[in-house]
Each structure stands twice: as structure tokens, then as C-alpha cells.
Amino acid sequence: MLDGSWNGDSTAIVAVTRDLHIAVLGCWENPREAGGEPWRVPIDDVKATLREACHDYTVTVVACDPFRWQQTIQDLEHDGLPMAE
């Protein structure tokens, strides 16, 4: 499952097996550095992590919230990943 943000928040990829084992495969959190540039989720890193997970495991579906991630979902579907909104 991908729950993504675009900026100022956090994004995570969590895997759930059929026997309900849960593992965090990736997590990108806002460093909240005062006075720094606005933080954005590194979308290329998120995509790479999803591609790697689908390569390493038998993934039946990647469920995700499409808000602000529509293009990423389309890119990953084009790559053959089993994406679902």
C-alpha cells in the first residue's frame, strides 16, 4: 500500500502479506528543518522502492491513494506494476 503526500508531510509504503504480516518498505518524512527550503517527497525514490518490491516479492496489488500521485500511478502501471487506486 502506498499512502503518499506531495510536500510538507510524509509518505510510506507498507507491505501486508496474506497471513497479515506487516512490514514498512519505505518511509519518507519531512525533516522539519526550520528556515530551510520547502520539503517535498522524493517521488523517484518512492517509485524505485515500489519497483524493487514488485521485483523482489510476489505482489498482487499496490493499493494507493491517487491524490497528487496520478502520474506516478500511470508510470508504474506502464512499467507493469499492479497498481490500484
N, C-alpha and C positions, 0 to 999 in steps of 0.2 A: 504494500500500500504506500502510495506517495501522498503526503499532505504537504503542499508547498505554499510558500509565501513568495513574494517578489522582492520586498525590501523592508527593512526595519523590524523583521520578525524572524522566525525560524522555519526550517524545512527539515522533514525527516522521511526516511524510507524504513519501513518496518516489514519484516517477513513473518508470516504466520503459516505454520505447517498444518496439515490435516489433523494431526494429533494435538493441535493447539500449543505447540512450542512457538514462542515469540522471540525474535531477535531484531535488534536495531542494526540495519546495514549501513546507514549513513545518517548523519545529523549535522546540520549547518546552523549555527546560532549566531545571532547578532552580537558582536563583541562589545557593543555599547560603550565605545570609547568616546569620551566627551570631547567635543570640538573637532572630531575627525570628519572625513568625508561620509556622506550617507552610505550606509552598508546595504549591499544587495546580495541576494543568494547567488552563488556561483553556478548558474544553470548548466554550464558544460560539465562541471563536476558531478552534478546530480544525474545528468544523462549518462555519463561514463559509469557511475555506480550502478545504475539500472541495467545498462548493457552487460556489465560484468556479472551481476547477479543472475540475469537471464542466461548467460553463458555457463555459469558455474552450477546452477541449480535447475531443476525441472519446475519452471514457473508456469502455472496455468492461467493466471491473470494478474495484471498490475492495475489495481483499483486506484483511482486518483481523483482528486478534486480538480476540475478543469479551470477554475478561476485563475486567470493570468498564465495558465500553462497549456493553453490550447495548441500553440505552435509546437511546443515540446512534445506533447502527446502525439501530434501528427508526425513529427520527425521520427519518434520511436516506433510508431505503427509502421511507417515506411521501412524502417530497419527490420521489421518482422517481430517486434516485441508484442506480446498480447495485452494491449492497453485497453482499459475500460474506464469510462467516466462514472 
